[in-house]
Amino acid sequence: MTFSEKVYKTGIVPVVVLNRVEDAVPLADALLKGGIDLMEITFRTECAAECISAISENVPDMTVGAGTVLNVEQAKLAVKNGAKFIVSPGLDEETVRWAVENDIPVVPGAVTPTEIMKAIDLGLKVIKFFPADVYGGIKAIKALSAPFGQVKFLPTGGVSEANLKDFIGSSAVAAVGGSWVCKKDDIINQDWDKITALSANAVKIIKETRV
């Protein structure tokens, strides 16, 4: 199964901010228990690389990637620590080229026709649409998918359980980036059961919507 196929099959990529390495493995287990086998650890905290390493080594059924990757150096560090894919908020050509050359799936942010054309030119099939709520949400994605039918979008930012059906019901959407299934407070409080329940409900909605 290709990365693009896996993303579509799962339908959601949790966007995770971790401040403690000890939370990484139990969080990955909680997401897996809820039916989610993809997760994006953002490079917004000092322990991000260590968290990726812990999950990569201890939770083999979880496909862990790195998010908020801004340059090649961060991408290299992430992959060195076991990241299986790279997600960026914007389109950095150097990072994308490095990832493509090294067979690392990469999902950069692109919201304008010009950026999307550049991403297509770089050989990409999945593009992050961020922040989705600011740039027009599902309405914008549907409009962009008309001329750019060869790519799928990963909307992130403003996606929630409340509007999940709207996004996931579109054939232009590969998956959604979701932080609501693993909120910062739930991670801090180590409420793994709540995270599992939120994950299971998201997976249920995705399966019911994608008939």
C-alpha positions, 0 to 999 in steps of 0.5 A, spaced: 500 500 500 502 506 498 502 512 502 497 516 499 492 509 499 494 509 506 492 516 508 485 515 504 484 508 507 485 511 514 482 518 513 485 522 518 492 524 520 492 526 528 496 533 529 500 531 535 503 536 540 507 533 545 511 536 551 513 530 554 517 523 551 513 519 556 506 521 553 508 518 546 508 511 546 501 511 550 498 516 546 500 512 539 497 506 543 490 510 544 490 512 537 491 505 535 486 502 539 481 507 536 482 505 529 487 510 527 494 508 525 497 514 522 500 520 526 503 527 525 508 529 531 509 536 530 516 539 530 513 545 535 517 542 541 524 540 543 522 533 544 519 532 538 524 528 534 525 523 541 517 522 541 518 520 534 523 515 535 520 512 541 513 511 537 517 508 531 521 503 536 515 501 540 509 501 536 510 498 530 503 498 527 503 506 528 505 510 522 509 516 525 511 522 521 513 529 522 509 535 522 511 543 522 517 541 518 520 548 515 527 545 512 531 540 510 535 540 516 528 538 520 526 533 515 533 529 515 532 529 523 525 527 523 527 521 518 533 519 522 529 518 528 524 514 524 519 518 521 515 515 515 513 521 512 514 529 512 508 534 513 510 542 512 505 548 513 508 551 506 511 549 500 519 549 501 522 546 494 528 544 497 525 540 502 520 537 498 526 535 493 530 532 498 524 528 500 522 525 493 529 523 492 530 519 498 523 516 497 520 519 503 512 521 502 512 529 503 505 533 504 507 540 503 502 546 504 499 549 498 493 553 498 493 557 491 493 555 484 500 557 483 503 553 489 498 547 487 501 547 480 508 547 483 507 541 488 504 538 482 510 539 478 514 536 484 511 530 483 506 530 489 499 527 489 497 529 496 497 536 498 496 539 505 491 545 505 492 549 511 489 553 515 483 550 511 478 554 515 482 561 513 482 559 506 475 557 504 474 550 507 471 545 503 468 550 498 475 552 496 477 545 496 472 543 491 473 549 487 480 547 486 479 540 485 476 542 478 482 544 475 487 540 479 483 533 479 490 529 479 491 531 487 488 530 493 487 535 499 489 534 506 485 539 510 488 541 516 486 547 521 478 548 523 477 541 522 473 538 527 468 532 529 462 537 527 464 538 520 468 532 519 462 529 514 463 535 510 470 534 508 471 527 508 465 526 504 468 530 498 472 526 493 478 531 493 479 530 500 485 524 501 484 525 509 483 530 514 488 533 519 485 533 526 487 535 533 481 534 536 482 527 537 488 528 541 487 535 544 493 538 548 489 538 555 487 530 554 495 528 553 497 532 559 492 529 563 494 522 560 486 521 558 488 515 553 481 512 554 478 519 552 483 519 546 481 512 544 473 514 544 474 520 540 478 517 535 473 511 534 468 516 533 472 519 528 473 513 524 466 511 525 464 517 521 469 517 516 467 510 514 459 511 514 461 517 510 465 514 505 460 509 503 
